[in-house]
Amino acid sequence: MEFYEVVRRRRSVRAYRPDPVEEEKLERVLEAARLAPSAANRQPWHFLVVRDAAPRARLPEAHSQEWFAPPPAVTRACARPPPAGR
């Protein structure tokens, strides 16, 4: 699929099926993120994947939108600042 086709077809998901996310699909998304370019290839990030129900159930506390409901898996990208002196 061409890039502009992807952009044209994009949509905002506001409801999630309760089905577990397939491991292969999650790994593919994380691999694409890992391959993203970064300055000097430092890759100053790490990714968290939360599948446990208890932490996901608390997500609406941090998200004020009424339509938001926790999906079956949540990924978060976290920045890792460079060490001092660099």
C-alpha positions as CSV (number, residue, x, y, z in Angstrom):
1,M,0.0,0.0,0.0
2,E,1.3,3.4,-0.9
3,F,2.0,5.9,1.8
4,Y,-0.6,8.4,0.7
5,E,-3.2,5.6,0.5
6,V,-2.4,4.8,4.2
7,V,-2.8,8.5,5.1
8,R,-6.1,8.7,3.2
9,R,-7.5,5.6,4.9
10,R,-6.4,6.4,8.4
11,R,-9.1,6.6,11.1
12,S,-9.5,7.2,14.8
13,V,-10.5,4.1,16.7
14,R,-12.8,4.8,19.7
15,A,-13.9,1.3,20.5
16,Y,-11.9,-1.8,20.9
17,R,-12.8,-5.5,20.6
18,P,-11.9,-7.5,23.8
19,D,-10.0,-10.0,21.7
20,P,-6.3,-10.4,22.7
21,V,-3.8,-8.8,20.3
22,E,-2.0,-11.5,18.3
23,E,1.6,-11.8,19.3
24,E,2.8,-11.6,15.7
25,K,1.0,-8.3,15.1
26,L,2.3,-6.7,18.3
27,E,5.9,-7.8,17.5
28,R,5.6,-6.4,14.0
29,V,4.4,-3.0,15.3
30,L,7.2,-2.9,17.9
31,E,9.8,-3.9,15.3
32,A,8.7,-1.1,13.0
33,A,9.0,1.3,16.0
34,R,12.5,-0.1,16.8
35,L,13.6,0.5,13.2
36,A,12.6,4.2,13.3
37,P,15.5,6.5,12.7
38,S,17.1,8.4,15.5
39,A,19.9,10.9,15.9
40,A,23.2,9.0,15.7
41,N,21.1,5.8,15.9
42,R,21.0,6.2,19.7
43,Q,17.4,5.1,19.9
44,P,16.6,7.0,23.1
45,W,13.4,5.2,23.8
46,H,11.9,2.0,25.2
47,F,8.5,0.5,24.8
48,L,6.1,-0.8,27.4
49,V,3.3,-3.2,26.6
50,V,0.6,-3.7,29.2
51,R,-1.8,-6.6,28.8
52,D,-2.8,-7.2,32.4
53,A,-6.4,-6.1,33.1
54,A,-5.8,-4.3,36.4
55,P,-3.5,-1.6,35.1
56,R,-5.5,-1.2,31.9
57,A,-8.7,-0.7,33.9
58,R,-7.2,2.4,35.5
59,L,-6.5,4.1,32.2
60,P,-9.8,6.1,32.2
61,E,-8.5,7.9,35.3
62,A,-5.8,9.4,33.1
63,H,-7.9,10.0,30.0
64,S,-10.8,12.4,30.2
65,Q,-12.6,11.4,27.0
66,E,-16.0,9.7,27.6
67,W,-15.5,7.4,24.6
68,F,-12.3,6.0,25.9
69,A,-12.3,2.4,27.1
70,P,-9.2,0.4,27.8
71,P,-8.1,-1.8,24.8
72,P,-6.9,-5.4,25.3
73,A,-3.3,-4.2,25.1
74,V,-1.6,-0.8,25.5
75,T,1.8,0.2,24.2
76,R,3.7,3.3,25.5
77,A,6.8,4.8,24.0
78,C,9.0,6.3,26.7
79,A,11.9,8.7,26.0
80,R,15.2,8.1,27.6
81,P,17.1,11.4,28.0
82,P,20.8,11.4,27.0
83,P,23.4,11.1,29.8
84,A,24.8,14.3,31.2
85,G,27.7,15.8,29.2
86,R,26.5,14.6,25.8
